[in-house]
């Protein structure tokens, strides 16, 4: 029985998990680095323990310290949130060995899906469409080039251990291949300590559509519908919405069934996300499975009324899933945009610092997940996501209108953010008309650059 949870994370996601625990009557333990001593998650948790200096490698990534903190405080379980320890099979395994429940799937599943090339192989075997490409990592650049020549350009080089768009390169022709391969290899080695690469055909004008899955330890499974996460910059999501615009009920059902099949094939447990690329002709291809809570889970919660974090905790606590697929109703439309402390005018460089003034909008159907407050010092040490603005309304048009209002009302001083940039994205006629794909942001940026030059 889970009575106390240690949250192995920081920022808005730690706060979001603490709130779910509070509502479930579960005690919470926050861990924090020295620079985070005044952070909101530390203030809101029932107990807190400092686990080291600011750099993540000395604190939030220190498995022994996190596990010790859990054991000292008598926690029953650890929620990893996303990032940091969330997809580290060794950590999940160590939790198990310390008699702590890891709120997520087993170490074995994390490692199976964490190897993206291996995940592709598993899905091909299960009859799930994957993007055409290599079945195993390629061993040399020359071998990769041969494969790419055969597949036809453009292609994507991707890191087997990939994540966060690292070790990924779009290659337009054979001449570029060898250099891109070496660059991707170096980047993957630096980011993951693993330089294995595989190759996929590049799908032009694609959309990123993902399905939220919940599966318990008894084989009960549901999907909570899809999210469209096509609005990205450098392969990183900026705006997400649920449900996806312009997807027929038949396609939704078929893709949902495939996502369920993918999760069942690997005996998945807890919350997970099956990601697909959708091409212009509505063909879909598996790209990866994320074995954790997603940043954008809140919009699914808004359209389904299901609290995914609470479900994660119940599943980890060996409870049976009490939602059936026919109970999952998608109501209205929700959109999230990610506010980052960064300077869009200066190539989106991070902009940490003191928040000297803050006004967070509100209203019916508005949800803001954040851990910043007036006079909070945003540290330079971690990622630049500072708030998720989410809106929910009866339909897409109304949700967009609400989001425009919310973005217009949002005030932050002391640091730069991408709020104005997001405002221009959601005001764009193409966005409003659902004419979106993963190239939308880059195309708009080139438009803006051209205007500035001319
Ligand atoms: P990561 O795990 O690093 O985030 P993903 O495999 O999830 O990488 O891909 C991130 C994004 O890159 C996708 O959402 C999509 O925009 C783009 N992408 C990935 N693979 C392809 C592909 N084969 N064709 C076109 N775009 C792709």
Boltz pocket constraint, residues with backbone or C-beta under 6 A from the ligand:
constraints:
  - pocket:
      binder: B
      contacts: [[A, 131], [A, 156], [A, 162], [A, 163], [A, 164], [A, 165], [A, 166], [A, 168], [A, 200], [A, 201], [A, 202], [A, 203], [A, 204], [A, 206], [A, 208], [A, 229], [A, 230], [A, 232], [A, 235], [A, 275], [A, 277], [A, 287], [A, 288], [A, 438]]
      max_distance: 6.0
